[in-house]
Amino acid sequence: MNPPTSTAGLLSHSCNITSEHGEDGVLKRIFEIIGTGTRSCVDLGALNGTHGSNVWQLVKNEGWSGVLIEADKTYFEKLQTEFSGAPRAECINAFVSFEGSQSLDNILARTSLPKEFDLFSLDIDGNEYHLWDSLMHYRPRVMLVEFNPTIPNDVAFIQPRDMSVYRGSSLRSLIELGKRKGYELVAANEVNAFFVLKELFPQFNITDNSIDALHTDHSYETKLFQLYDGTLKIAGYDRLMWHNLSIDEEKLQVLSKRKRVYPAMISQSPLVRLAKYLARKMPLYGFVQRLRK
């Protein structure tokens, strides 16, 4: 039996060969725990095959078969070159859609990929939720899915089902989708969530795989709160993450500076406010208030 595993335990194996946030090492540890099956994988959003790749090491150096899908033609040409010496790599230049001939199921059906395979790495900067949801005829043992790290754990946000929209969905929404599809969360780093089939989950001996237990990195979250006078304040991450621009707090305000006044005091003249202030200072003020209750 494997020793108890926590998310820190899995993430402690983080290391990068071509991945960006330690995914190479975490995946290695996951497959040490559950073993490999078909030794086959899918990478949707493969780019040039090396930049941020979570499957390069597996396909290039460990003999896995891989279906590598990239929509951009320039990236695809580099992808083909990168894997030209990997006989078990199938590089596909396709823009995946939710249904029809270019649906994920239909594209994969034109490859040699078995219906049950080891790993699906899904990173297309927006529609991960909907494309995972659209996958009906294939059953990866491990799912690695990108989420929007600026969305707090308690928010279940799903971006529109539109391939022209790039917003990303929240981790909570992906966890809920995963459960409906028969998966359990085993780890989450800054931007990627690791899921395994629910029948494999007991092998990790994770006692609590709730979102708050497994996703503890909140460094990209922006918090918005209100003051009594209507002023809006932000705390935490104070930049637009993908545009590298600072958030101007003043431009977020709904009320002008002149109108930012505590409502209970809006209709009171300075003389009335002074009278109430002096009344509260009188010795009998507290006694009178108690009698009114």
C-alpha positions as CSV (number, residue, x, y, z in Angstrom):
1,M,0.0,0.0,0.0
2,N,1.2,3.5,-0.8
3,P,2.0,5.8,2.1
4,P,-0.5,8.6,2.8
5,T,-0.3,11.3,0.1
6,S,-1.1,15.0,0.5
7,T,-1.2,17.6,-2.2
8,A,2.1,18.9,-0.7
9,G,3.5,15.4,-1.2
10,L,2.6,15.3,-4.9
11,L,3.6,18.9,-5.5
12,S,6.9,18.3,-3.7
13,H,7.8,16.2,-6.7
14,S,7.4,19.2,-9.0
15,C,10.2,19.6,-11.6
16,N,10.4,20.9,-15.1
17,I,11.9,19.3,-18.2
18,T,9.7,21.2,-20.6
19,S,6.7,21.9,-18.3
20,E,6.2,25.3,-16.7
21,H,5.0,24.7,-13.2
22,G,6.5,21.4,-12.2
23,E,4.0,19.2,-14.0
24,D,6.7,16.8,-15.4
25,G,7.6,15.8,-11.9
26,V,4.1,15.6,-10.5
27,L,3.0,13.4,-13.4
28,K,6.0,11.1,-12.9
29,R,4.9,10.6,-9.3
30,I,1.3,10.0,-10.2
31,F,2.2,7.2,-12.6
32,E,4.6,5.8,-10.0
33,I,1.5,5.4,-7.8
34,I,-1.1,4.1,-10.3
35,G,1.3,2.6,-12.9
36,T,1.0,3.0,-16.6
37,G,-1.5,1.3,-18.9
38,T,-1.3,1.9,-22.6
39,R,1.5,4.4,-22.3
40,S,-0.3,6.8,-24.6
41,C,-1.3,10.4,-24.2
42,V,-3.0,13.4,-25.8
43,D,-1.8,17.0,-25.8
44,L,-4.4,19.5,-26.9
45,G,-2.7,22.9,-27.3
46,A,0.7,21.4,-28.1
47,L,2.2,24.6,-29.4
48,N,5.7,23.9,-30.7
49,G,6.1,20.7,-28.8
50,T,8.5,22.0,-26.2
51,H,7.3,25.2,-24.7
52,G,5.3,24.4,-21.6
53,S,4.8,20.8,-22.8
54,N,3.6,18.3,-20.2
55,V,4.1,15.3,-22.5
56,W,7.4,16.0,-24.3
57,Q,9.5,13.8,-21.9
58,L,7.0,10.9,-22.1
59,V,6.8,10.9,-25.9
60,K,10.4,11.9,-26.7
61,N,12.4,10.0,-24.2
62,E,10.1,7.4,-22.5
63,G,8.6,5.7,-25.6
64,W,5.0,6.8,-25.1
65,S,2.7,7.2,-28.0
66,G,1.2,10.6,-28.3
67,V,-1.5,12.5,-30.2
68,L,-0.3,16.1,-30.3
69,I,-2.9,18.6,-31.6
70,E,-2.1,22.2,-32.5
71,A,-4.3,24.7,-34.4
72,D,-1.7,27.4,-35.3
73,K,0.1,26.5,-38.5
74,T,3.4,28.1,-37.5
75,Y,3.5,26.3,-34.2
76,F,2.4,23.1,-35.9
77,E,5.4,23.2,-38.3
78,K,7.7,23.4,-35.4
79,L,5.8,20.7,-33.6
80,Q,6.3,18.3,-36.6
81,T,10.0,19.1,-36.7
82,E,10.4,18.5,-33.0
83,F,8.8,15.1,-33.1
84,S,10.0,14.0,-36.5
85,G,12.3,11.4,-34.8
86,A,9.5,10.1,-32.5
87,P,7.9,7.2,-34.4
88,R,4.9,7.0,-32.0
89,A,4.0,10.7,-32.2
90,E,1.0,11.7,-34.3
91,C,1.0,15.5,-34.9
92,I,-2.3,16.9,-36.0
93,N,-3.0,20.5,-37.3
94,A,-6.6,21.0,-36.4
95,F,-8.9,23.6,-34.8
96,V,-11.0,21.5,-32.4
97,S,-14.7,22.2,-32.1
98,F,-17.5,21.0,-29.8
99,E,-19.3,18.9,-32.3
100,G,-19.2,17.7,-35.9
101,S,-16.2,16.3,-37.9
102,Q,-13.8,18.5,-35.9
103,S,-15.0,17.5,-32.5
104,L,-12.5,16.0,-30.1
105,D,-14.0,12.5,-30.3
106,N,-14.0,12.5,-34.1
107,I,-10.4,13.9,-34.4
108,L,-9.1,11.2,-32.0
109,A,-11.1,8.5,-33.8
110,R,-8.9,9.2,-36.9
111,T,-5.8,8.3,-34.9
112,S,-4.5,5.1,-33.4
113,L,-5.3,6.2,-29.9
114,P,-7.0,3.5,-27.7
115,K,-10.3,4.4,-26.1
116,E,-8.7,4.1,-22.7
117,F,-5.4,5.9,-22.4
118,D,-3.1,7.2,-19.7
119,L,-2.9,11.0,-19.9
120,F,-4.8,13.9,-21.4
121,S,-3.1,17.3,-21.1
122,L,-5.6,20.1,-21.9
123,D,-4.4,23.7,-22.2
124,I,-6.1,25.9,-24.8
125,D,-6.5,29.1,-22.8
126,G,-10.2,29.2,-22.3
127,N,-12.5,26.3,-23.4
128,E,-10.9,23.5,-21.4
129,Y,-14.2,23.0,-19.5
130,H,-16.4,22.6,-22.6
131,L,-13.9,20.4,-24.5
132,W,-13.5,18.1,-21.6
133,D,-17.3,18.0,-21.3
134,S,-17.5,17.1,-25.0
135,L,-15.2,14.1,-24.7
136,M,-17.6,11.1,-24.7
137,H,-16.0,8.1,-26.3
138,Y,-12.5,8.2,-24.7
139,R,-11.5,7.7,-21.1
140,P,-8.1,9.0,-20.0
141,R,-6.8,7.7,-16.6
142,V,-5.3,11.0,-15.8
143,M,-6.5,14.5,-16.7
144,L,-4.3,17.6,-16.5
145,V,-6.5,20.6,-17.1
146,E,-5.6,24.4,-17.0
147,F,-7.9,26.6,-14.9
148,N,-8.1,30.4,-14.4
149,P,-6.0,31.0,-11.3
150,T,-7.5,34.5,-10.6
151,I,-10.9,33.0,-9.7
152,P,-11.3,32.2,-6.0
153,N,-12.0,28.7,-4.8
154,D,-15.6,29.3,-3.8
155,V,-16.6,30.6,-7.3
156,A,-17.9,28.1,-9.9
157,F,-17.4,30.2,-13.1
158,I,-17.7,28.6,-16.5
159,Q,-16.8,30.7,-19.5
160,P,-19.1,30.8,-22.5
161,R,-19.2,27.8,-24.8
162,D,-17.6,29.7,-27.7
163,M,-14.2,28.9,-29.3
164,S,-13.6,32.6,-30.0
165,V,-13.7,33.4,-26.3
166,Y,-10.6,33.2,-24.1
167,R,-11.5,33.7,-20.4
168,G,-11.0,30.4,-18.7
169,S,-13.1,28.6,-16.1
170,S,-12.6,28.2,-12.4
171,L,-11.1,25.3,-10.6
172,R,-14.3,24.7,-8.7
173,S,-16.3,24.3,-12.0
174,L,-13.7,21.8,-13.3
175,I,-13.9,19.8,-10.1
176,E,-17.7,19.6,-10.4
177,L,-17.4,18.6,-14.1
178,G,-14.8,16.0,-13.2
179,K,-17.0,14.4,-10.6
180,R,-19.8,14.1,-13.1
181,K,-17.4,12.4,-15.5
182,G,-16.0,10.1,-12.8
183,Y,-12.8,11.8,-11.7
184,E,-11.3,13.0,-8.5
185,L,-8.9,15.8,-7.9
186,V,-5.5,14.8,-6.5
187,A,-3.4,18.0,-6.8
188,A,-3.5,21.5,-8.1
189,N,-0.6,23.9,-8.7
190,E,-0.8,27.6,-9.7
191,V,-2.7,27.0,-12.9
192,N,-3.2,23.3,-13.6
193,A,-5.4,20.6,-11.9
194,F,-4.6,16.9,-11.8
195,F,-7.5,14.5,-11.9
196,V,-7.5,10.7,-11.8
197,L,-10.4,8.2,-12.4
198,K,-12.3,7.8,-9.2
199,E,-11.4,4.1,-9.1
200,L,-7.7,5.0,-9.0
201,F,-8.2,7.7,-6.3
202,P,-7.9,5.4,-3.2
203,Q,-4.3,4.6,-4.2
204,F,-3.3,8.1,-3.2
205,N,-4.6,7.8,0.4
206,I,-5.7,11.4,0.3
207,T,-8.0,12.0,3.3
208,D,-9.3,15.4,2.1
209,N,-9.3,16.3,-1.6
210,S,-11.6,19.3,-1.2
211,I,-10.7,22.4,-3.2
212,D,-9.5,24.3,-0.1
213,A,-7.3,21.4,1.0
214,L,-5.7,20.9,-2.4
215,H,-5.5,24.4,-3.9
216,T,-3.8,26.7,-1.5
217,D,-2.0,29.0,-3.9
218,H,-4.0,32.2,-4.0
219,S,-1.2,34.5,-5.3
220,Y,-3.2,35.5,-8.4
221,E,-6.5,36.3,-6.8
222,T,-7.7,39.9,-6.7
223,K,-10.1,40.7,-3.8
224,L,-12.6,43.5,-4.1
225,F,-14.3,44.9,-0.9
226,Q,-16.5,47.9,0.0
227,L,-16.1,50.6,2.7
228,Y,-19.0,52.1,4.5
229,D,-18.9,55.3,2.4
230,G,-19.1,53.3,-0.9
231,T,-15.4,53.3,-1.7
232,L,-14.2,50.1,-3.5
233,K,-10.9,48.7,-2.5
234,I,-8.8,45.9,-3.9
235,A,-6.3,43.6,-2.2
236,G,-4.1,40.8,-3.4
237,Y,-3.0,40.6,-7.0
238,D,-3.3,44.1,-8.4
239,R,-2.5,43.6,-12.1
240,L,-4.2,42.3,-15.2
241,M,-2.4,39.0,-15.3
242,W,-2.4,38.4,-19.1
243,H,-1.9,42.1,-20.1
244,N,0.7,43.0,-17.4
245,L,-1.1,46.2,-16.6
246,S,-1.8,47.5,-13.1
247,I,-5.4,47.8,-11.9
248,D,-6.3,51.5,-11.2
249,E,-8.4,51.4,-8.1
250,E,-9.8,54.8,-8.7
251,K,-11.2,53.7,-12.1
252,L,-13.2,50.9,-10.4
253,Q,-15.2,53.4,-8.3
254,V,-19.0,53.5,-8.8
255,L,-19.4,56.7,-6.9
256,S,-17.4,60.0,-7.4
257,K,-15.3,61.1,-4.5
258,R,-17.9,63.8,-3.6
259,K,-20.7,61.2,-3.3
260,R,-18.7,58.8,-1.2
261,V,-20.4,59.5,2.1
262,Y,-21.8,57.1,4.7
263,P,-25.5,57.0,3.9
264,A,-26.7,57.6,7.5
265,M,-25.0,60.9,7.4
266,I,-25.9,62.1,3.9
267,S,-29.0,64.1,4.9
268,Q,-27.5,65.5,8.1
269,S,-26.1,69.0,8.3
270,P,-22.8,69.5,10.1
271,L,-24.7,71.2,12.9
272,V,-26.9,68.1,13.4
273,R,-23.9,65.7,13.3
274,L,-22.2,67.8,15.9
275,A,-25.3,67.8,18.2
276,K,-25.5,64.0,17.9
277,Y,-21.8,63.6,18.6
278,L,-22.1,65.7,21.8
279,A,-25.3,63.8,22.9
280,R,-23.4,60.5,22.6
281,K,-20.8,62.0,25.0
282,M,-23.4,62.8,27.7
283,P,-23.4,60.4,30.8
284,L,-27.0,59.4,30.4
285,Y,-26.8,58.6,26.7
286,G,-26.0,54.9,27.2
287,F,-28.8,54.6,29.8
288,V,-31.4,56.2,27.5
289,Q,-30.3,53.8,24.6
290,R,-30.8,50.8,26.8
291,L,-34.3,52.0,27.8
292,R,-35.2,52.4,24.1
293,K,-34.4,48.7,23.5
